[in-house]
Amino acid sequence: MITVSLGEVATTVAYALLEQADELKKTALLVNLSDDAKSACLRASYLFCVASVDSYFGELAYDASTRVVNYGEIGDLRRLADFLGVKFDVLQDERGSERIDLKIRQEVDKMTLLKPDKIDRMILNIFGFDGSRQGDTVWHDIALLARSKYNSVRMQLDLIYERRNKIAHAGDWDMREFSFRPISEERVDESRRFVGDVIRGTQVWIERNSQSFNGGRLFSAEVK
């Protein structure tokens, strides 16, 4: 039997993607690489950085959702059903089955969990916890690690998400300038540091508040 802490799998996945980002950045710095090839590698590295955060929160949502289905009460299941966009009866009737785990995975995989508002909604609906009144949100811990402010880290994640979309959906092509948007090693490094702070800050927040999630029913560790 293995004890798995909430967020442990999510962190493992995120760091694997960040390793890919680091490898791509190393490739971009090879001396014999053309400027176009260097920029392409930097954009790919940037995408892996952003994917690490999206995958982290996606895996966290899946992990927490399966715990809610196993351990939660009726109110917990209703909030989860609202977040996943599925009928409450589906969650209640299929509790404990492999089928419901697959259904949760299917619904979570459809989501992009990069916007701060979506992350807030995920935490409120799955974790059943709102620390905003006490000044104890995930963003406060991220801000401490990033040596920044609560609103600033939310804004920075929004900007990273926006640039990710420009690369992923339009190849980073700027139609107004009719050329690729510039991207630098410094831009990638800054984003790499920030997403690392987001992941670490979220884990710190989870470890401190886990016994409060869903009234203590969403356990910090689970035997698998």
N, C-alpha and C positions, 0 to 999 in steps of 0.2 A: 504494500500500500504506500502511496506517495502523497504527502501533504502538499497541496498546490495553493499558494497565496493568491489572493485576488490581484490581478494585474501581472502576475509572473509570466504567463504565456505571452501576454500582450507586449511586455518589455522585451522578451526574447525575440519576438518577430520584428519589433521596431529596430533593435540593435543590429539584426541581420541585414535589414535594408540600409541602415546607416553605414555598415561595412561596405556594401556595394557602392554607396555614394562616395565613400573615401577612395575606393579603387578607381572609380571613374575620374575623380579629381586628380589622382596620381597620373592617370593616362593623359589627361589634359596638359600636364606639365612636362611631358616628354619633349626634349629639345628639338627633335626632328619633325614635330607635328606642325602642320599648317595652321594659320590663324582660324580658318573656318572649322577645321577638325577640332581644334582646341575649344572653340565656342560650343560646338555640338556636344563634346564630352562634358563641358561645364553645365550645359542645360540638362543633360541626362543625370548628372550628379545632383543637380537642384531638384529634379523630379523625384529621385530616390529619397532625398531628404524630406520632402513634403509627404511622400508616400509613407514614410516611417510614422509620421504623426497620425495620418488617416488610418493606417493599419493598426496602430496602437489603440486608438479610441474605438475602432471597429471591433477588435478582439476583446477589449475591455467590456464593451457593450454585450458581446456574445457571452462572455464568461459570467458577467453579472446577471444577465437575463436567465441563463440556465439555473443559476442559484436561486433566483426569485421563483422560478417555476417549481423547483424542488422544495424550497423552504418557506416561501412567502405565504401570506394570508390573502384573503379575498381582495382587500384594498390594494395590495401590492400587485396582484395579477391584473386588476383593472387598469392601473397606471401603465403596466408593461404592455398590455393589449393596445392601449391608446398610442404608446410610443411606436410599437411595431406595425400598427395599422392592421391588426388582425382581430377577429371576434374573440371576446372574452371566453365564450364557451369552448373555443378551440384550445386555448391554453388550459382551461380547467379540466376538460375531458381527457386530454392527452398527457396529463402530468405523469412524469416518470418514464415516459416512453422515448425510444430512439427517434420516433417520428417527430415529436415536438422539438427535439434538439435540432433536427434537420430543418424544420420550419423556421426556427429562430435564426439559424445560420443563413437561410435563404433570404430572410427579410433584412437582416443586418448587412449582408453583403451588397444589398441594393443601395445602401446609404453612403454618403460622403460626410464623414464627421470631422470637418475642418473648421467650419464656421463656429465662432464662440457661442452664438445663440443656440446652435444645434447641440453643442457639447453641454451647455447649461440644461437644455431640455432632456438630454439623455440622462444626466446625473439626477435631475429632479424626478423623472418618471421611473427610472430603473432603481436608483439608489434610495429614492424616497427621502432625500436629504437636501436641505436648503440652508447653507450657512451664511447667507448674505447679510442677515440681520446682525450676526455676531462678527462680521468681517472675517469669516473663515470659509472662503471659497477656494476652489482649486487655483484661481487666478492670483490670489494673494501669495500662495506658495511659489507659483511660477515666477511672479514678480520679484520675490526675494532672491531666488536663484539667478535671475536675469539682471539683478540690480536695477530694476525698473519699477514702474508704477502699474497698479491694477489695470487701469484703462489702456495704458500704453502696450501691455503685452497682448491684450485683446485686439487692439488695432494692428499690431505687428503680425499676428496670425492671420487677420483678414487680408493684409497686404500680400503675405506669402501665398495665401490661397488664390488671390487674384492673379499673381504672376504665374502660379502653377497652371491656371486655366488658360492663360495666354500661350504658354508653351504646349500644353497638352492638346488644346483644341485648335490652335492656329499656328503651331510650329514656331511661336514667338515672332511671327512676322508682323511688322507694323505697316499697315496699309497707308497711313498718313505719310510716313517717311519713305515708304516703299523699300524697306530693308529690314533686316533682322534687328530686334532690340539688342542693345549692347548687354553683355553679361561678363562679369569679372570674377577672378578667383576670390577677391575680397567679398563679393556679394554672396558667393556660395559658402564661404567660411562663416560669414555672419549668420546665414540661415541655418547652417549645420549646428552652430553653437546654440542658437535659439531653440530649435526643435529638440535638442538634447535637454535644454532647460525645461521645456514643456513636459517632456516625458518624465524626467526626474522629479519635477515639482508635483506632478499629478500623483506619482507613487508615494511621495512624502505625505501628501494630503490624504491619500487612501489609508496609509498605515496609521495615521493619527486619528482618523474618524471612522474606521471600519466598523467599530462596535456600535456606532449610531445609525448605520445604514438600515433602513427598513425596520427601525425599532430593535436592532440587534439581531434580526433574523437573517441578514445577508452576511454570512460569516466571512472572516478575513482569510480563512484557510479551509480547504475542502479535501477530503480523502478521495482519491480517484483510483 
